[in-house]
């Protein structure tokens, strides 16, 4: 490679004529010449910008050539610059002094131009080699000190000659601690003894199964713990001696990972053998590639049969497309859980819950599905639902029966009072009147007033019976229908309470089934009773629409209202005997809508199919 | 002497029928010519016995009193029907009159009221016993009529007006406290007074006006 930078040569001579001559010769040889006229100036220039070579006159006044050479060789930046001394004589004495002072080359005065050029060229080349060697040595040093692996050089006696910085990290020793000592301190027994026999055998026979190969060895750390190492040995000879270089890599972490992986695999194998749930592994095409042992017991397929199937083949044929779509979703969501029905080899159906996960190993996607048989749970749930439905149906029947029985009891009691008790009283009253009229005038006032007391009692009793009857069972309801009964009840209610009640009926002529009429009437009564108890209302409006089915009964008041959400908090009193309005409506297959707000009155709407 | 008034009793309650017969027997020149406990027999009996008046219960088996009245109005239009019923319901009263009845008397008041009704219908008037009249008119716009009160009731009202407590009244009338309460309830109902307070106010006003009348 051609040097682009010209070689700089510093010429040092106190004699101006001689100096000019040397400068001319240097330049003629193709170098760049710099000139200094005394030792002090020369040292100053060389230290500021070290030249590639120095041409130094020995005989100078003040600081002479020997002193300049000594000073240059003592200073680190200029130490490597080769010095050629110019001596007046070719005497042995001054050359020896020059060598001692550090000069590399000599030339005698008078200087021969050709000889100077040739010697100068050699000198510069030498300087280049020196520089290159220093650079490479430095490079090697940097490389070794930054290597993660320990590099240890030993001689044939196993003595450590060199060690890089990594030995400290791996073995705990500083390189200086190892150098000069036996390498076997880094080996535990029995490796130490084996090492000796290996070396012995190699040195005597040349047989080696270690040079150039890597193998795993056990090392000994400074603090006594064992190390997993990978060792490579290289050999070189220098000056007739054999040197071995060992490169040691700490593979403890790698061993640990390998161990864990192996352990994990063993766990997976045992899981696949023993898991109670069925585990399926399948690939991106849905093909089953592994199954847990329980799959065979649950589904009845052999392992080989499974491995020839797709995971979606287990679904019921009707839901296979859906199943595949679900698995497709897995590619996006990585993990999901769903329920569906599978089919066994013998055709039996299974209700299963599937928890599926996507796994990616070396950029290949696998899917893992854990299938849990929930058939038992589902059967139990269905059975429970059936029981509940039956119980609820029976409860409904009982409640309806209760309502009917209650209504029947009311009817009978009211009939009894009306048809027997009330006429009895009327008969007594008439007979009493007859008796009173028949009393002789001689009878005292005492008897007359007693008779009047009795008549008053009978009248009061009759009134009370009439009120009880009206409450038990409106005779008008049977005779004239719901509208009439509501209107009469409303009138009596208004008279009693002072609350104005209006009753509006659309298509009042239409008679409903007796049971429905009495139900609606009861709800109407209950609503009015509640209004009186709680609402502080001044007016109530009731509308009945029987034009279509469902029949609608609405009762609204202008009272204080309430927050319907709070109703459940206080158990409602058993208003209408045993059942409240909502239950009554629902038992009849209808519904009740309650709307109210504090300060905004209350509205009850009941809709029942007629 | 005029022909006796011929009456047919239609009521399924025998004791009440007996009581009515006894009541009517106290009137001069009245004869109960036939009785039945069934609505279906009314027309046949009326044709056979030619009554002037039929005392008709409404809750008759076979055919109810209103239907029986309607049939009778067609078959024997001259026969006057007085309904004697335990029902105090507007609808029954209206339907009964619609079917052709001319009077409506509540059973409990029949002791006095049936006789008044008989008198009224004999003069071709229609008659409603007070309880029924109140029902049809709603609340009376006229001031309550104290004439419908009995002797003892009037006395209790007077004592209230004079500022006596029910306990004092019981003592004065030599009767029990609960009997006084019975009277108070009966008065309130007859005069359509909604509360004891209203009754007291009415009694005080009545006492004052009676006092004023006495001074005139």
Boltz contact constraints between the chains, C-beta under 6 A:
constraints:
  - contact:
      token1: [A, 422]
      token2: [B, 86]
      max_distance: 6.0
  - contact:
      token1: [A, 423]
      token2: [B, 13]
      max_distance: 6.0
  - contact:
      token1: [A, 423]
      token2: [B, 16]
      max_distance: 6.0
  - contact:
      token1: [A, 426]
      token2: [B, 16]
      max_distance: 6.0
  - contact:
      token1: [A, 426]
      token2: [B, 107]
      max_distance: 6.0
  - contact:
      token1: [A, 426]
      token2: [B, 108]
      max_distance: 6.0
  - contact:
      token1: [A, 427]
      token2: [B, 15]
      max_distance: 6.0
  - contact:
      token1: [A, 427]
      token2: [B, 16]
      max_distance: 6.0
  - contact:
      token1: [A, 427]
      token2: [B, 19]
      max_distance: 6.0
  - contact:
      token1: [A, 429]
      token2: [B, 108]
      max_distance: 6.0
  - contact:
      token1: [A, 429]
      token2: [B, 111]
      max_distance: 6.0
  - contact:
      token1: [A, 430]
      token2: [B, 19]
      max_distance: 6.0
  - contact:
      token1: [A, 430]
      token2: [B, 23]
      max_distance: 6.0
  - contact:
      token1: [A, 430]
      token2: [B, 110]
      max_distance: 6.0
  - contact:
      token1: [A, 430]
      token2: [B, 111]
      max_distance: 6.0
  - contact:
      token1: [A, 431]
      token2: [B, 19]
      max_distance: 6.0
  - contact:
      token1: [A, 433]
      token2: [B, 111]
      max_distance: 6.0
  - contact:
      token1: [A, 434]
      token2: [B, 22]
      max_distance: 6.0
  - contact:
      token1: [A, 434]
      token2: [B, 23]
      max_distance: 6.0
  - contact:
      token1: [A, 452]
      token2: [B, 152]
      max_distance: 6.0
  - contact:
      token1: [A, 453]
      token2: [B, 175]
      max_distance: 6.0
  - contact:
      token1: [A, 453]
      token2: [B, 179]
      max_distance: 6.0
  - contact:
      token1: [A, 456]
      token2: [B, 182]
      max_distance: 6.0
  - contact:
      token1: [A, 456]
      token2: [B, 183]
      max_distance: 6.0
  - contact:
      token1: [A, 456]
      token2: [B, 186]
      max_distance: 6.0
  - contact:
      token1: [A, 457]
      token2: [B, 182]
      max_distance: 6.0
  - contact:
      token1: [A, 459]
      token2: [B, 186]
      max_distance: 6.0
  - contact:
      token1: [A, 460]
      token2: [B, 182]
      max_distance: 6.0
  - contact:
      token1: [A, 460]
      token2: [B, 185]
      max_distance: 6.0
  - contact:
      token1: [A, 460]
      token2: [B, 186]
      max_distance: 6.0
  - contact:
      token1: [A, 462]
      token2: [B, 108]
      max_distance: 6.0
  - contact:
      token1: [A, 476]
      token2: [B, 89]
      max_distance: 6.0
  - contact:
      token1: [A, 476]
      token2: [B, 91]
      max_distance: 6.0
  - contact:
      token1: [A, 480]
      token2: [B, 91]
      max_distance: 6.0
  - contact:
      token1: [A, 484]
      token2: [B, 91]
      max_distance: 6.0
